[in-house]
Each structure stands twice: as C-alpha cells, then as structure tokens.
Amino acid sequence: MALIESAYSMLGPTGHFLIRRRNKRLNAPKPETFFQHVWAWIKTVVWAVTVVTIINGLALASFTVPTGSMERTVMAGDFLFVNKFIYGPSTPQIIPFINMPLPYYKLPPLMDPKQGDVIVFVFPGNREEVKTRFEYYLKRCVAVSGDVLQIRSGRVYVNNAEFTLPEHGQFFDMTPEMRAQMHEGDLGQTFPLGRDYTRDDYGPIRIPKEGDVIPLSSSNFDEWAVFIAREGHEVNGMMRTVDGQPITSYTVERDYVFGMGDNRDNSLDSRFWGFIPKHSVVGTPMVVYWSWQPDDAQTGKRLTLFERLSTIRWSRLGTIIH
C-alpha cells in the first residue's frame, strides 16, 4: 500500500487526487441494500467510461480495420493500437462503446503527417457530401499540402518524383481489357467533380494549403463547391455564390493531405472523395494486438463470434505497422 502511494506521489497534484480518491473508496462503507449495489455499479461504470474517454482522446486509441483497402499492410479484422499523441492530442471526439461524436478541441501536434505515414482520420464524406456520419478511416498519406500529385498508369508522382508502391502494396492481376473496363467505371466517380480522372490516371492536382488562392469561374465552380462548403461556408451552386456573395476566387483556410490505400485497385480514397483536412488526422497505427477474419471469404457474409474464433490470425499479433 505504501508503495502504491509512493508511486502516486511522484505524479504531483494528479497523484494526490488519485491517493485521496483511493483512500475514499477504501474507507467507504460497503453497499448493503440492492439499490446501494446498483448505485455503486453505476458509479464504477461512469468512472471507467470517463477514464477510457480521456485516454482515447489524449494518447492511445483502438481501431478496427473494416475493409481490405490497405491489404496487405493491414488486414480487414485487424485490431490496432493508434498513437493519437503524435499528431496532436485532443479532447474526446467520441463516447466509447456507443461511438457518439462530441465537439472537440485539438492541441498542437508534435509533428505533422508526412508522405508515407499510415494515418487514421475522421472521414470527410463522399465526393458530394458536405457532412456525413462520424467515422474513422485508415489510409496512407501520399502527399501533403502544397504538393502536386499525379498518377500515370498507376504510378504515383509527387512533385515529379515517384512515390513507390509501399512494401506490402499491391494491384490486382488484370488483363488490359479488364483494367480498361474498370477505368470506364471510374469516369464520373472520381474527385473532383467533372474532371473524369481514373484511379490509374489522375491529376495533376495541387493539395490545398492554407492561404492558397483558387481562381473560380463558371467552368470550375462545381469542382470546388463541396470543398468550400466543408470549410464552413454557405455555397449556392446555382447562383455560384459563397456566403451570399458572388466571388471569382477563394482563399483556402486549412492544410490538407491526400490519402490512398495500399491495395490500390480496391480502395475508395482521396481519388474518389477528395482531400483530408490535416486537422482531421487523429493518429497513426502502431501495432496489431488482435486479428481475425470478420467475413466469409467466399460469400462476404458476416461471421459469427464462434466462427471468427476459428479464424484468429496468430501470426499477425504484434505486427508493427509502417
């Protein structure tokens, strides 16, 4: 007991608070009635949720990989520990267990996301969505604000230098006819609206940087309408006005990054729904602490808990993500 109090005392005011709370709990009368037991249980649950919420916001979080867009770097069904401290700890963004979003404040980062980092971020929404459900996504940052990105025949170039496929990155094995058919399906689906890029031939496009001035005209207003609205402005696409005023240029208010999946042919990413605000990047995954197969490989049907237990990927436990 003396050892515990000695360790707590090294934490300063926080430690003294924990000592007082521990002593109060140890000296509290034991619950006797049914209602006292229920109240004690409620207080324990509330305290646990509060602690998890604070830790989840400030330093460390858990993330479950939902899709195969980053295979073979991470796999669908991987459970990851995410370092949230590196890109700026924040007040809690969600209430754990029920995933209810909260308004949050983000502290200054230790460092900014850089090219090549695997990042976890708040999904900005599909191409034509200004607001969407709160959800975390995971991709690889391939370009940052101020960079010029272009994809030619599937090869990524940033500022005219090739960004090579990551160690575990992959493409599907397709015939030229199959790839051409896939490109036809991309037309009208990629970002920005109206450019008709494909996933393998994209850009060049500049990743917006705070202070950039974007010229606007009738020919490109629709391309930027959702982007401007996501920065908090009222956009009227029919009248081509921003906050009720006709404009011929727009000054970017935030920095952005461009994210792509390592599984290049099976990833809906910035090529399809647009730039990721740097402010929305919450962390980088560190290690796989659990992994199993969530769906049946043949039918895509969700596996039951007992079925998943038979698919545990023991070899992935402890895998470092990079």
FENVEN-V475748 format. One record per residue. N is the residue number from 1. NEAR is the number of other ideal C-beta (glycine too) atoms within 8 Angstrom. Layout:
N/NEAR, N/NEAR
//
This chain:
1/4, 2/5, 3/6, 4/8, 5/9, 6/8, 7/9, 8/12, 9/9, 10/7, 11/10, 12/6, 13/6, 14/7, 15/12, 16/11, 17/8, 18/10, 19/11, 20/8, 21/8, 22/10, 23/8, 24/8, 25/7, 26/6, 27/5, 28/6, 29/4, 30/4, 31/8, 32/5, 33/6, 34/5, 35/6, 36/9, 37/9, 38/8, 39/9, 40/9, 41/8, 42/8, 43/8, 44/8, 45/8, 46/8, 47/8, 48/8, 49/11, 50/8, 51/8, 52/9, 53/11, 54/9, 55/9, 56/13, 57/12, 58/9, 59/7, 60/10, 61/10, 62/9, 63/11, 64/8, 65/13, 66/5, 67/5, 68/8, 69/12, 70/14, 71/13, 72/8, 73/12, 74/12, 75/11, 76/11, 77/13, 78/12, 79/11, 80/16, 81/10, 82/14, 83/11, 84/15, 85/10, 86/10, 87/14, 88/9, 89/9, 90/13, 91/8, 92/11, 93/12, 94/10, 95/10, 96/9, 97/5, 98/5, 99/8, 100/6, 101/6, 102/9, 103/2, 104/9, 105/5, 106/8, 107/7, 108/3, 109/8, 110/6, 111/6, 112/8, 113/11, 114/8, 115/10, 116/8, 117/9, 118/13, 119/16, 120/13, 121/13, 122/10, 123/9, 124/11, 125/9, 126/7, 127/12, 128/5, 129/9, 130/6, 131/4, 132/8, 133/3, 134/8, 135/7, 136/9, 137/9, 138/13, 139/16, 140/14, 141/16, 142/12, 143/12, 144/14, 145/11, 146/6, 147/12, 148/12, 149/16, 150/10, 151/14, 152/7, 153/6, 154/7, 155/7, 156/10, 157/12, 158/12, 159/6, 160/5, 161/6, 162/6, 163/10, 164/4, 165/6, 166/9, 167/5, 168/8, 169/11, 170/10, 171/8, 172/6, 173/3, 174/9, 175/5, 176/6, 177/6, 178/8, 179/10, 180/8, 181/8, 182/12, 183/12, 184/7, 185/7, 186/11, 187/9, 188/5, 189/7, 190/15, 191/11, 192/11, 193/9, 194/6, 195/8, 196/7, 197/11, 198/11, 199/13, 200/9, 201/8, 202/12, 203/8, 204/6, 205/9, 206/10, 207/15, 208/13, 209/11, 210/9, 211/6, 212/9, 213/8, 214/10, 215/7, 216/11, 217/7, 218/4, 219/4, 220/8, 221/11, 222/8, 223/10, 224/12, 225/10, 226/13, 227/12, 228/11, 229/11, 230/10, 231/9, 232/5, 233/8, 234/7, 235/10, 236/9, 237/8, 238/4, 239/6, 240/9, 241/10, 242/11, 243/6, 244/6, 245/6, 246/6, 247/8, 248/6, 249/8, 250/10, 251/8, 252/12, 253/6, 254/10, 255/12, 256/12, 257/15, 258/14, 259/14, 260/13, 261/13, 262/16, 263/13, 264/13, 265/9, 266/9, 267/12, 268/6, 269/11, 270/12, 271/10, 272/11, 273/11, 274/10, 275/11, 276/15, 277/11, 278/13, 279/7, 280/9, 281/14, 282/13, 283/13, 284/13, 285/14, 286/9, 287/10, 288/13, 289/9, 290/7, 291/11, 292/10, 293/10, 294/9, 295/9, 296/8, 297/4, 298/4, 299/4, 300/5, 301/6, 302/6, 303/11, 304/6, 305/6, 306/6, 307/8, 308/13, 309/8, 310/6, 311/10, 312/8, 313/11, 314/5, 315/4, 316/10, 317/10, 318/7, 319/7, 320/6, 321/12, 322/4
//
